[in-house]
Amino acid sequence: MLTTCSVAAFTSIFSWPHKLFDESIIGSVIGLINTGSAVGGVLAPMTLGFLIEVASGSFFLAFISMAVAILASAIIILFIRPKATSAH
């Protein structure tokens, strides 16, 4: 069940750029998204490990930083506007 929900969320989020960007640049946009996720996949564990070390083994700062990142992402998403469709 968890895998199904995870795949459904990933598919929904990953197909969103196709609705936001013109087809002439979608390849570059997807490449940029993948680059960002790769950088995040490297930096996140190091950052969280550092926060746990600073907090003397407590995960509190790590969880707070993840909550702040999720909240910031949610707020940023509110300002995304879909591309204008042209009437033919």
C-alpha positions as CSV (number, residue, x, y, z in Angstrom):
1,M,0.0,0.0,0.0
2,L,2.8,2.4,0.9
3,T,4.5,1.8,-2.4
4,T,1.3,2.4,-4.3
5,C,0.8,5.7,-2.6
6,S,4.4,6.7,-3.1
7,V,4.3,5.9,-6.8
8,A,1.0,7.8,-7.2
9,A,2.4,10.9,-5.5
10,F,5.7,10.7,-7.5
11,T,3.8,10.4,-10.8
12,S,1.4,13.2,-10.0
13,I,4.2,15.6,-9.0
14,F,6.6,14.6,-11.8
15,S,3.9,15.1,-14.5
16,W,3.1,18.6,-13.2
17,P,5.9,20.4,-15.1
18,H,4.4,19.2,-18.4
19,K,1.3,21.3,-17.6
20,L,3.4,24.3,-16.5
21,F,6.0,24.6,-19.3
22,D,6.0,24.8,-23.0
23,E,6.9,21.6,-24.9
24,S,9.9,23.3,-26.5
25,I,11.7,23.5,-23.1
26,I,10.3,20.6,-21.2
27,G,13.4,18.5,-21.7
28,S,15.6,21.1,-20.1
29,V,13.1,21.6,-17.3
30,I,13.0,17.9,-16.5
31,G,16.8,17.9,-16.5
32,L,16.9,20.8,-14.1
33,I,14.4,19.0,-11.8
34,N,16.5,15.8,-11.9
35,T,19.7,17.8,-11.1
36,G,18.0,19.5,-8.2
37,S,16.8,16.2,-6.8
38,A,20.3,14.6,-7.2
39,V,21.9,17.6,-5.3
40,G,19.3,17.3,-2.6
41,G,19.9,13.6,-2.4
42,V,23.6,14.3,-1.6
43,L,23.2,17.3,0.6
44,A,20.2,16.2,2.7
45,P,21.8,13.3,4.5
46,M,25.0,15.3,5.2
47,T,23.0,18.3,6.5
48,L,20.7,16.1,8.7
49,G,23.7,14.2,10.0
50,F,25.4,17.5,10.9
51,L,22.3,18.7,12.7
52,I,22.0,15.4,14.7
53,E,25.7,15.7,15.6
54,V,25.3,19.4,16.7
55,A,22.3,18.3,18.8
56,S,24.3,15.6,20.6
57,G,22.5,12.7,19.0
58,S,19.0,14.2,19.2
59,F,16.9,14.1,16.1
60,F,14.9,17.2,17.1
61,L,16.8,19.7,14.9
62,A,16.7,17.3,12.0
63,F,13.0,16.9,12.2
64,I,12.4,20.6,12.6
65,S,14.6,21.4,9.6
66,M,12.6,18.9,7.5
67,A,9.3,20.4,8.7
68,V,10.5,23.9,7.8
69,A,11.6,22.7,4.3
70,I,8.2,21.1,3.8
71,L,6.4,24.2,4.9
72,A,8.6,26.4,2.6
73,S,7.9,24.1,-0.3
74,A,4.2,24.2,0.3
75,I,4.2,28.0,0.4
76,I,6.2,28.2,-2.8
77,I,3.8,25.8,-4.6
78,L,0.9,28.2,-3.8
79,F,2.6,30.8,-6.0
80,I,3.0,28.6,-9.1
81,R,0.7,29.6,-11.9
82,P,-0.1,27.3,-14.9
83,K,0.9,28.4,-18.3
84,A,-1.6,30.4,-20.3
85,T,-3.4,28.5,-22.9
86,S,-3.9,30.1,-26.3
87,A,-7.2,30.1,-28.0
88,H,-7.0,28.6,-31.5
